[in-house]
Amino acid sequence: MSELVPVLKEPERKRKGSRKLLAVLFLLFVILLSVLFFNSSISKITTITIEGAQYTSKSDIQAAAGITAGDAYFGVSETKSEKHIVKALKPIEEASVSKSFPGNVKITVKEFPVVAFELSASGEMTAIMSNGTNVSALSDEFLMDKPVLSGWKPDDPNRAELTKQLGKISEKQLSDLSEIIPDPSKAYPDRIKIYTRTKFEVVTAVSLLPEKIEALNAVIETQEPGKITMLLADTYVPFNSNASENMESDQKETTQ
């Protein structure tokens, strides 16, 4: 019988060596592509779009976000930029930052609502937001649907609370308020006097405004112009009745 000659296998060393070589070449190829990509314009931010700002400049928003054209696209953190915008800019209530490849960044902001206007010491009309922030008014047309605050000190805590409460009032209710002035008393340090565009004079308090506003609107909508007091007790006296009473008293005096 003839002896069987065993078949010689290819050494494993060569196969392992070729695999390692391919892996190294592939890794070098990936590194080369990464270097080329991150040094190309396609990996950079090219367009920054800002929406929703009326009282805040786009340059201030972009600066607060810390994003500029030419920055690395993948180096921008949307969450961090949003937090920086809200923290740095008082008029901004919310901010949203989104990216879309290649190179586009969109910043959308929501400002606190404007609830009143005020004449500054320099004679400039400023807008007051619900968080108490003063910003330059855009134009005189906004004075048609917001009250004007008169006689308030900038550091008055009641003023800050008033703007907060005005922010909770609907646009329709707010549009009838013409002027609000401080009118403090011993019993009510936060007492205010409100003049409406429907010719009513209202005496109430900042702390009572949220619970009294609905009742106030009910009187304004159903009664003729007069003086309304809404404190511990609510009273309403029409101006015409006061005038007629005065006429009657004058007539009595002349006949006596």
Secondary structure by P-SEA (a helix, b strand, c coil): cbbbbbbbcccaaaaaaaaaaaaaaaaaaaaaaaaaaaacccccccbbbbcccccccaaaaaaaaccccccccccccaaaaaaaaaaccccccbbbbbbcccbbbbbbbbcccccccccccccbbbbbcccccccccccccccccbbbbcccccccaaaaaaaaaaaaccaaaaaaccbbbbbccccccccbbbbcccbbbbbbcccccccaaaaaaaaaacccbbbbbbccbbbbbbaaaaaaaaaaaaaaaaac
